[in-house]
Amino acid sequence: MRKRSLDFIIDTISTKHSLGPYLELLKVNGTLAIVGAPSKPLDFPILPLIYGKRTVKGSIIGSIKEIQEMMDFCGKHNILSD
């Protein structure tokens, strides 16, 4: 994976980890959405957010039905993960 090559990342890791490497993969104005719920605080570098105008958001992942609808949508529109 190349630095500054992604518009959006969904972080599903539910254990403590550094967000730095993921933030470096985002383009300017990119977004990192966190859906995993670690029990300990995450390492959170601030400079990639300021200089890269990147955004970190949290989200509840949804029910099994909603996840299936999302997977079906991705399949229908040929949206792939990387």
C-alpha positions as CSV (number, residue, x, y, z in Angstrom):
1,M,0.0,0.0,0.0
2,R,1.3,3.4,-0.9
3,K,1.3,6.5,1.3
4,R,-1.4,9.0,0.7
5,S,-3.2,6.7,-1.8
6,L,-6.6,6.1,-0.1
7,D,-9.7,8.2,0.4
8,F,-11.3,6.2,3.1
9,I,-10.3,3.5,5.6
10,I,-12.5,1.4,7.9
11,D,-10.6,0.3,10.9
12,T,-12.1,-2.8,12.5
13,I,-9.3,-3.6,14.9
14,S,-10.7,-4.1,18.4
15,T,-7.4,-4.1,20.3
16,K,-5.0,-1.2,21.1
17,H,-3.0,-0.1,18.1
18,S,-1.4,3.0,16.6
19,L,-3.5,5.0,14.1
20,G,-0.3,6.7,12.7
21,P,0.4,4.1,9.9
22,Y,-3.3,4.3,8.8
23,L,-3.4,8.1,8.7
24,E,-0.3,8.1,6.5
25,L,-2.2,6.0,3.9
26,L,-4.9,8.6,3.6
27,K,-4.9,11.3,0.9
28,V,-5.5,14.9,1.9
29,N,-9.0,15.2,3.2
30,G,-9.2,11.4,3.7
31,T,-11.2,9.8,6.4
32,L,-10.4,7.0,8.9
33,A,-13.6,5.4,10.3
34,I,-13.1,3.4,13.5
35,V,-15.7,0.7,14.1
36,G,-13.7,-1.6,16.4
37,A,-13.9,-0.8,20.2
38,P,-10.6,-1.3,21.9
39,S,-10.6,-1.5,25.7
40,K,-7.6,0.8,26.0
41,P,-6.9,4.2,24.4
42,L,-5.4,4.3,20.9
43,D,-2.1,6.1,20.0
44,F,-3.3,9.1,18.1
45,P,-0.7,11.3,16.3
46,I,-2.0,14.8,15.6
47,L,0.3,16.2,12.9
48,P,-1.1,14.0,10.1
49,L,-4.5,15.3,10.9
50,I,-3.5,18.9,10.9
51,Y,-1.2,18.9,7.8
52,G,-3.2,16.3,5.8
53,K,-6.6,17.7,6.7
54,R,-7.6,14.1,7.5
55,T,-10.6,13.1,9.6
56,V,-11.0,10.4,12.2
57,K,-14.6,9.3,12.9
58,G,-16.2,6.7,15.0
59,S,-19.2,4.6,14.0
60,I,-21.4,1.8,15.3
61,I,-21.1,-1.0,12.8
62,G,-24.8,-1.9,12.7
63,S,-26.8,-5.1,12.9
64,I,-26.1,-8.3,11.0
65,K,-29.0,-7.4,8.6
66,E,-27.4,-4.0,7.9
67,I,-24.0,-5.5,7.4
68,Q,-25.5,-8.0,4.9
69,E,-27.3,-5.2,3.0
70,M,-23.9,-3.3,2.8
71,M,-22.2,-6.5,1.5
72,D,-24.9,-7.0,-1.1
73,F,-24.6,-3.4,-2.2
74,C,-20.8,-3.7,-2.6
75,G,-21.3,-6.9,-4.6
76,K,-23.9,-5.3,-6.9
77,H,-21.7,-2.3,-7.6
78,N,-18.4,-4.2,-7.7
79,I,-17.0,-2.3,-4.7
80,L,-13.9,-4.2,-3.5
81,S,-11.8,-4.0,-0.3
82,D,-8.0,-3.5,-0.4
